[in-house]
C-alpha cells in the first residue's frame, strides 16, 4: 500500500528566515529604547508573540548577543546590554 501526501499528518514548517525578522524587530526595539538596558528578554514570551518555537526565538536572541546588544547570565536569562560609551 502506497502512502500519499494527503494521508500524512500536517507538519508545521518554520520559515527559515523568521528568526532574522524577529532579530530585526528586537534590535529596532532596543535601538528605540523600548527595551532599555537591563530589560530581561523572555524567550517564551518572544516565541508566543511571534507564534513560533522557543528555539527560533532563542536563535534570534543569540544573533543579538553576537552583536553585543544582549548578554546571558546563567540561571537568570537574557538581558539587554548597556549601550557602548560614545
JOPE-V500544 format. One record per residue. RES is the residue in one letter. D_FIRST is the distance of its C-alpha to the first C-alpha in Angstrom with 1 decimal. Layout:
BEGIN
res/d_first
RES/D_FIRST
RES/D_FIRST
END
This chain:
BEGIN
res/d_first
X/0.0
X/3.8
X/6.6
X/9.7
X/13.2
X/14.1
X/12.0
X/13.6
X/17.0
X/20.1
X/21.9
X/25.7
X/26.8
X/30.4
X/32.6
X/33.7
X/37.2
X/37.6
X/39.5
X/41.9
X/42.5
X/43.2
X/45.5
X/47.4
X/48.0
X/49.1
X/51.4
X/52.9
X/53.5
X/55.2
X/57.3
X/58.3
X/59.4
X/56.9
X/55.9
X/59.2
X/59.8
X/58.9
X/56.2
X/53.2
X/49.9
X/47.3
X/43.8
X/42.2
X/44.3
X/43.6
X/39.8
X/40.2
X/42.4
X/39.9
X/36.8
X/35.3
X/34.9
X/37.8
X/36.6
X/37.0
X/40.4
X/41.6
X/40.8
X/43.0
X/45.7
X/45.6
X/46.3
X/49.4
X/50.4
X/50.3
X/52.7
X/55.0
X/54.5
X/53.2
X/53.6
X/51.7
X/53.7
X/52.0
X/51.5
X/52.6
X/50.2
X/50.6
X/53.9
X/55.3
X/57.8
X/61.4
X/61.9
X/63.6
X/67.4
X/68.8
END
